[in-house]
């Protein structure tokens, strides 16, 4: 992984032409504390360019301080966003894109420096992780980001840090199928399963950090979504695990958090299809070298598979 500090649009064009590796994440850097500017942007401005904010989690650093007695951060925030009108039609072709729908528009500031970072995983990397191959889907998804990046640059700062990586894990996604008896009420089955899912993960010290009813959002927006009888996305977080990474030197890795686990039922189907990016992608994309952090990442990947299996899902 290479971290490079670039200045302005010209440098960004140069960066794109230098073949050090794939661009995994992009952070805009503002001098000083940009929390107010960031909050104004996500609460009042990104909606003007079509992005929908769901399940915001601001100042997680305060919770670290309360729970663990200290923090190395002045700010750490997860803000799940999706450009619903653009992404809805793409999910019809490539439902695995739900692994980053929504994605985290990440903000963080270390106590040790007077700079605020705001950014996200690059759309190309999101597509590569979720295994999206369709050229039209890729082009349309990538095209949703320049306007967002332009706004971040204007509101936060023009200095840019690019995180580069060399390769993804052999299996960047964990995928499952869950068969069920198709009765008269699909809604009844979904409510029952979601209750068991949330209870099981919470028993294992996970936080249900978000929930987005994609099917409902598309229906409300009059976007054709007939391929699916149901489609929803959970945002999952493990607080102790996250503190061990974000509060212990790698707040930038929070761009990959919380984990988006998508679930959908195709029209008339008796299976729930499930997918989520493996946490091993954090190691690959963000270049995490710390052994303790990587051990915790490996352990959580195994644990999530185990929990899903206990819920009756079959790993694919």
N, C-alpha and C positions, 0 to 999 in steps of 0.2 A: 504494500500500500504506500502511496506517495501522497503527502499533504502539501499542497502548493498554495501560496497566497498570491492571488492575482488581482489586478487593478483594472476595473472597467470593462466595457464591452469588447474593446480591441484585444485585451488580454484573454478574454473568454474565447474569442475566435481562435487565437493562437493555441490555447490549451486544447481545443478540440482537435487540432491538427498534430499534436505531439503524441506519439504512440507509446506512452508509458504503460497504459493499461486501460481498462474500462473505467469510466467515471461512475462511481457508486453513489456519491452523495454530494450535494451542493449546499454550502452555507454562506449566506450574506452576513457580513460583519459590520456592526455599527459601533462607533466609539461611545463609551459610557453606558449607562443603564437605559436601555430602550424598551423597558417593560410597558410603559404607558403607550408608546407608539405602536408596539406590537398588539396590545390588547384592543386598541382602537381599530387597528387593521383587521383583526380576526372577527371582532364583534360588529363592526360597522361598514367595512370597506370591501372585504372579499366577496360578499354577496352581490356586489354591483358587477362583478365579472363572472357570476354564475356559480361560485363555490358555496356549498352548504356546510356549515359548521355543526357538528354533532358531538356530544359528550366531551366538552372541554375539561381538561384537568390542569389547573394552573397552580403554580408554586408548590410543586411536589417536594421541593427542597425543604419547605417548612415542616412537612410531615416527617421527613427524614430526621430533622433536628429534634422534633418532639418525641419520636419513637426511639431514636438511636443516640440522642444526646448531643448531636453535632452534625454539621454539614460543611462541605467544601464549596457549596454553590450559593450564589445570590439569587439564582432563578433556574427553574427547570419546569417546563410545561409541555404537555401533550395535547394537541388540538386536532381532532380527527376531522378531516374535510374530504368532500367529494364534489366533483362537478357533475351533479346528477343528470342533467339534461344531455350531457355529452357521453357519460359513462354508461347510462342505461342501455342504449342500443348496442354498445360494444359487448356488454355482458351476455346479450343474446347469442353472440357468436363465440365468445370466449368467457364462459362463466368463471374460470379460475382467476380472472382479473379481480374477483372479490377479495383475493389475498391482500390487495392494497386499495380496496374501495369500502371504507375510507382509508386514507393514509394520514400519517402524522405530519402536520406542519409544526416542526419542532423549534422550541426556543430554549436557550440555556446561556447562563453567565457564570463563570467561575469567580470565586471570591479573590483569587490571586491575580486577576487582570481586569482592567476597566473596559471590557468589550462585551457586546451581546451578539450571539450567533442565532440566526434564524434560517431554517432551510428544510430540506427533505431529501429522501432517496430519489435519485434521478428516475424519470419515467422509463428509460431504457432498461435500467436495472430491475425495476418493478416487473416489467414485462418478461425479462429473462428469468427471474426467479419463479414467476407464476407459469412459465412455459408457454406464453402466448406467441404463436408463430404467424398468425394471419397478418399479412403485410398491411392491409387496410386498417385493421384494428390498431396495430402498432402505430401507424402514422397518425391516426385520429387521436389516440390517447396522448401521444407525445405532444401533439399540437395544442393540448389544453394547458400546457405548462408555461410557455413564454410570457403570457399575460400575467400569470401569477408571479413569476420571477421578476418581471418588470415592476410590479407593485411592491414586492419585498425590497427590491433595490432602492426604490424611491422612499419608502417609509423607514427602512432600517439602515442601509448603507451600501456603497458600491464596491467595497472590498469583498472578494469572493475566495472562499476556501473550497477546493475540490478534493474529495477523497477518492483515490483510485485503487483498484484491486485487480488481481490477475486472473482469478477463476472462482466460480461458484462451486459449492459442494456437488457431488455426483447426483444427489437427490435433494434439490433445494426445497421441495414441497413435501409435506406429509399429507396423504389423501386417504379417505375412508369412504365406505358405503355402509349405510345402515338400513337393512330391510325392515319393513313394517307391514302390518295387515291394513290394507286400504279399506276402511269402513265408510260409513255414511258421512262422518265428520272429520275431514282432514284437520280442521282447526283444533278439534279435540285432541287428536294425536300430537300435534305440534305443541300445544300448551302443556301436555303431559311430559313430552320429551324435554322441552326447554326447562321445565321445573326440575327434572332429574339432572339435567346437564348442569344447571347453575348450582344446585345443591352439591353435586359431586365435586365440582371444581372448588367451590368455597370450602368444602371439607378438607381439601388438600392445600388450603392457604392461598388460593388464587383469588384475585379480585375480578369481578365482571366489570371491566372499566368502561364498557360501552355496548350498545345494541342499536343496530340500524335495520329497520324493516325495509329492505330494498324494494321488494314487490309493492309494498304499500306506498313508498315514496314515488315510485314510477307511476302507479295508478293515480295518485293524487295530482301528479304533474301531467297526466294525460299522455304518458309515454307508453307505447305498445310494448307489452312485456309478457305476451301470451305463451311463450315457451315454457314458463314456469308457473306452477300452481302456488309456489311459495319460494321466497329467497330472502335470507336474512344473514347478517354478519354480526358476530360477537367480537368485542375487543377484550383481550385477556391480558392480565398483568399479575405478576407475582412480586409482592412488595419487597420481601427480603432479597430475592434474587436481583431485582432492579437496583436496590440500594448498593449491592455489592459490585455493580458495574458503573452505574451513572454517578454515584456519589463517591466512588473510589478511583476517579481519574479518567473515566470515559463517558462523560455526559453526551458526547456526540453520537454514541451508539443508540441513544434514545430516539433517533430518527426512525429506527426500525420497530419502535414500540408505540403503543401496545400492539400485541399480535392480533391480526385480523383473521378470524376463523369464519369462513363463509360456509353456508349450508343452503342447499336448494333441493326442491322436489320438482322434477320436470312434469309437464302436463300428463296426468294419467298414470304416473309412475308410482311404484310401491317401494322406492328407495330414496333415502336422503343421501345426497352426495355432499361430501365434506372435504374441505382443504384448508391448509394453513402453511405459510412459509416456516420452514424449520429454523430454530434459533441458531443452527450452525451457519446460516447465512450471515448472522451478525459477525461471527469470527472471520468469515471470508471477505465480506464487503468492507467492514470497518478495520480489518487488519488487527484484531485483538490478539496480543501475544501473551498476556498474563495467564499463567497456567491455572490459577485459582478461578479466574473468570471463565476460562474455557471449560474447565471441569464442571462448573455449574451450568453452563450452556448445554453440554452433553447430557448431564443428568436431567435437565428439564425436558429436553427433547424426548428422552426415554419415558419420563413420567407422563407426559401428555399423551403419548401413544398408549401407555398402559391404562390411563383413565378412560380414553375413548373406547378401548377394547372392553373394559369393564361395563361401559354403557351399551355394549352390544354392537359396536361398529367393527367392521373388518378393514384392516389396513390393506391398501392396494399397492 
